[in-house]
Amino acid sequence: MQYRPELLRESDRYRGRRRAPTPPRSRYAAVITTAFVGAGIVAFGAGAGLHDAKTDTLGSDNAALADASRQRDLAADRPGRGEKTLNSSINQAPKDAWVLPLRGYRVTSPFGQRWGRLHAGIDLGGIREGHPINAMHDGKVVVAGWNGGYGYAVFIQHEGGLMTVYGHNSRVYVKVGQEVKAGDLIAGAGNTGHSYGTHCHLEIRINDVPTDPIKFFKSKGIDFYLETEAVYGDPVG
């Protein structure tokens, strides 16, 4: 029989070579388990990172929106010098109109005796510093600036011996001798002079005698408690 090397048995071919021992089954199990646990930890860490990033992004967005909202509120409450506003729903008040001096207030003190002396007007509070104060009627500015207990004040002389007074402002936007129309911006609300909080102290004087603004302005179509005015004869809210 002819000798044929290619017919050597497989076992003879590898005879004399050293084989690496086969790892036991328990070791395979440990390796696989470790791999799964490691993958889980990585996934958990990545998920936590994504969650935090989302929270941080939302927090930043909310903070930005809140800041933008505050800036808009401040811009609305503090109009630029010389800007004109009208409290009614129309663009320009008709001749002889009387309008509310501001919006979004509450009556915090009425006309009458207070602490043993006359409170010569009404207080309109619940507003922030700089809230726009507007002329109630056409007239001429006779006081514009610091005025003792009134703080920064504006006095406007109207026809028929009438005068309106706006006290305790944080700033004044008009000057003495200036002609104003109903609804014109004249001041920004404040807490100056003899004052205990930001508000507008409003007076109406007839021949320099203080009169109850609530009663007087009822005849002009203005209700301070309902915050309505009758620019064209019908109440405007």
C-alpha positions as CSV (number, residue, x, y, z in Angstrom):
1,M,0.0,0.0,0.0
2,Q,1.5,3.3,-1.1
3,Y,2.1,5.8,1.7
4,R,0.0,9.0,1.2
5,P,0.7,11.8,3.7
6,E,-2.6,13.5,2.9
7,L,-4.3,10.5,4.4
8,L,-2.8,11.1,7.8
9,R,-5.4,11.2,10.5
10,E,-6.4,14.6,11.8
11,S,-5.2,13.7,15.2
12,D,-1.7,12.7,13.8
13,R,-1.5,16.1,12.0
14,Y,-1.7,18.0,15.2
15,R,0.2,15.6,17.3
16,G,2.9,17.3,19.3
17,R,1.2,20.7,19.3
18,R,0.0,22.3,22.6
19,R,-3.6,23.4,22.7
20,A,-4.9,26.2,24.9
21,P,-7.3,24.7,27.5
22,T,-11.0,25.3,26.9
23,P,-12.4,27.7,29.5
24,P,-15.0,26.2,31.8
25,R,-18.7,27.0,31.2
26,S,-18.8,29.0,34.5
27,R,-16.3,31.4,33.1
28,Y,-18.3,32.0,29.9
29,A,-21.4,32.8,32.1
30,A,-19.4,35.3,34.2
31,V,-18.0,37.1,31.2
32,I,-21.5,37.4,29.6
33,T,-23.0,38.5,32.8
34,T,-20.3,41.2,33.3
35,A,-20.9,42.5,29.7
36,F,-24.7,42.8,30.2
37,V,-24.2,44.6,33.6
38,G,-21.6,47.0,32.1
39,A,-23.9,47.8,29.2
40,G,-26.8,48.5,31.6
41,I,-24.7,50.9,33.6
42,V,-23.6,52.8,30.5
43,A,-27.2,53.0,29.3
44,F,-28.4,54.2,32.7
45,G,-25.7,56.8,32.9
46,A,-26.5,58.0,29.3
47,G,-30.2,58.1,30.1
48,A,-29.6,60.1,33.3
49,G,-27.4,62.6,31.4
50,L,-30.1,63.0,28.7
51,H,-32.8,63.6,31.4
52,D,-30.6,66.2,33.1
53,A,-29.9,68.0,29.9
54,K,-33.6,68.1,29.1
55,T,-34.4,69.5,32.5
56,D,-31.6,72.1,32.2
57,T,-32.8,73.1,28.8
58,L,-36.4,73.5,30.0
59,G,-35.3,75.4,33.0
60,S,-33.3,77.8,30.9
61,D,-36.2,78.3,28.4
62,N,-38.6,78.9,31.3
63,A,-36.2,81.4,32.9
64,A,-35.8,83.1,29.6
65,L,-39.6,83.3,29.0
66,A,-40.1,84.6,32.6
67,D,-37.4,87.2,32.1
68,A,-38.9,88.2,28.7
69,S,-42.3,88.5,30.4
70,R,-40.9,90.7,33.2
71,Q,-39.3,92.9,30.6
72,R,-42.6,93.3,28.7
73,D,-44.4,94.1,32.0
74,L,-41.8,96.8,32.8
75,A,-41.9,98.3,29.3
76,A,-45.8,98.5,29.5
77,D,-45.7,100.1,33.0
78,R,-42.9,102.6,32.2
79,P,-43.7,104.3,28.9
80,G,-41.1,106.6,27.3
81,R,-41.2,110.3,28.0
82,G,-43.6,112.1,25.7
83,E,-45.6,109.0,24.9
84,K,-49.4,109.6,24.8
85,T,-51.9,107.0,26.1
86,L,-55.7,107.1,26.4
87,N,-57.4,104.9,29.0
88,S,-60.6,104.4,27.0
89,S,-61.1,102.0,24.1
90,I,-60.9,104.8,21.5
91,N,-57.8,106.4,20.0
92,Q,-58.6,110.0,20.8
93,A,-61.0,111.4,23.4
94,P,-63.6,113.9,22.1
95,K,-63.7,117.5,23.3
96,D,-64.7,117.9,26.9
97,A,-64.2,114.2,27.7
98,W,-63.2,113.0,31.2
99,V,-61.3,109.7,31.4
100,L,-59.8,107.5,34.1
101,P,-56.3,108.5,35.2
102,L,-55.0,104.9,35.1
103,R,-56.1,101.3,34.8
104,G,-55.7,98.1,36.8
105,Y,-55.9,99.8,40.2
106,R,-58.0,99.5,43.3
107,V,-59.4,102.2,45.5
108,T,-57.4,102.0,48.7
109,S,-58.5,105.1,50.6
110,P,-61.6,107.3,50.1
111,F,-62.1,111.0,50.5
112,G,-62.9,112.2,54.0
113,Q,-61.5,112.4,57.5
114,R,-58.5,110.2,58.2
115,W,-56.3,110.2,61.3
116,G,-57.9,113.4,62.5
117,R,-57.5,115.4,59.3
118,L,-59.1,115.7,55.9
119,H,-57.9,113.3,53.2
120,A,-58.6,115.6,50.3
121,G,-58.7,113.0,47.6
122,I,-58.8,109.3,46.9
123,D,-55.9,106.8,46.7
124,L,-55.7,104.4,43.7
125,G,-53.2,101.6,44.7
126,G,-52.4,98.0,43.9
127,I,-50.0,99.2,41.1
128,R,-46.3,99.1,40.5
129,E,-43.9,102.0,40.5
130,G,-43.8,103.7,37.1
131,H,-47.4,102.7,36.3
132,P,-48.6,105.4,33.7
133,I,-50.8,108.2,35.1
134,N,-52.8,110.2,32.5
135,A,-54.5,113.5,32.4
136,M,-58.3,113.1,33.1
137,H,-59.3,116.2,31.1
138,D,-57.9,118.8,28.7
139,G,-56.1,121.6,30.6
140,K,-52.9,123.4,31.4
141,V,-50.2,122.1,33.7
142,V,-49.6,124.5,36.6
143,V,-47.5,122.3,38.9
144,A,-45.0,119.7,37.7
145,G,-42.4,118.5,40.2
146,W,-41.7,118.3,43.9
147,N,-44.5,119.7,46.0
148,G,-43.9,119.0,49.7
149,G,-46.2,116.2,51.1
150,Y,-47.5,115.4,47.6
151,G,-44.0,114.4,46.5
152,Y,-43.5,114.6,42.8
153,A,-46.9,116.0,41.7
154,V,-48.8,117.3,38.7
155,F,-51.6,119.9,39.0
156,I,-53.7,120.6,35.9
157,Q,-56.0,123.6,35.6
158,H,-59.2,123.0,33.7
159,E,-62.0,125.3,32.6
160,G,-64.7,126.4,35.1
161,G,-62.3,126.7,38.1
162,L,-61.6,123.0,38.1
163,M,-58.2,121.5,39.0
164,T,-57.1,117.9,39.1
165,V,-54.1,116.8,41.3
166,Y,-52.0,113.7,40.9
167,G,-49.6,113.1,43.8
168,H,-46.8,110.8,45.1
169,N,-45.4,110.1,41.6
170,S,-42.0,108.5,41.0
171,R,-41.4,110.8,38.0
172,V,-43.1,113.6,36.0
173,Y,-43.4,113.7,32.2
174,V,-44.8,117.2,31.7
175,K,-43.7,120.7,32.5
176,V,-45.4,123.9,33.8
177,G,-47.3,125.7,31.1
178,Q,-47.8,122.7,28.9
179,E,-51.2,122.1,27.4
180,V,-52.5,118.5,27.7
181,K,-55.4,116.5,26.4
182,A,-57.5,113.9,28.1
183,G,-55.6,110.7,28.2
184,D,-52.1,112.2,27.8
185,L,-49.3,110.6,29.8
186,I,-48.3,113.0,32.6
187,A,-46.5,110.9,35.3
188,G,-45.4,107.5,36.6
189,A,-46.9,106.3,39.8
190,G,-44.6,106.2,42.9
191,N,-44.3,106.5,46.6
192,T,-42.8,110.0,47.2
193,G,-43.8,112.6,49.7
194,H,-46.1,111.7,52.6
195,S,-46.9,108.2,51.2
196,Y,-47.0,104.7,52.5
197,G,-46.9,102.7,49.4
198,T,-47.0,103.1,45.6
199,H,-50.3,104.7,44.5
200,C,-51.8,107.7,42.8
201,H,-53.3,110.3,45.1
202,L,-56.1,112.0,43.1
203,E,-57.9,115.2,43.9
204,I,-60.5,117.3,42.2
205,R,-60.7,121.0,43.4
206,I,-63.5,123.4,42.6
207,N,-62.2,127.0,43.0
208,D,-59.3,125.4,45.0
209,V,-61.7,123.7,47.4
210,P,-61.2,119.8,47.6
211,T,-64.3,117.8,46.6
212,D,-65.0,114.1,46.8
213,P,-63.8,112.7,43.5
214,I,-66.1,109.7,43.7
215,K,-69.2,111.9,43.7
216,F,-67.9,114.6,41.4
217,F,-66.8,112.2,38.7
218,K,-70.1,110.2,38.8
219,S,-71.6,113.2,37.1
220,K,-68.9,112.9,34.4
221,G,-69.7,109.2,33.7
222,I,-66.7,107.9,35.7
223,D,-67.1,105.1,38.3
224,F,-63.8,104.5,40.1
225,Y,-65.1,101.3,41.8
226,L,-66.3,99.7,38.5
227,E,-63.3,101.3,36.6
228,T,-65.6,102.6,33.9
229,E,-65.8,105.9,32.0
230,A,-68.3,107.4,29.6
231,V,-66.2,109.0,26.9
232,Y,-69.1,109.2,24.4
233,G,-71.9,109.2,26.9
234,D,-72.0,105.4,27.3
235,P,-69.8,103.6,29.9
236,V,-66.6,102.2,28.6
237,G,-64.9,99.4,30.6
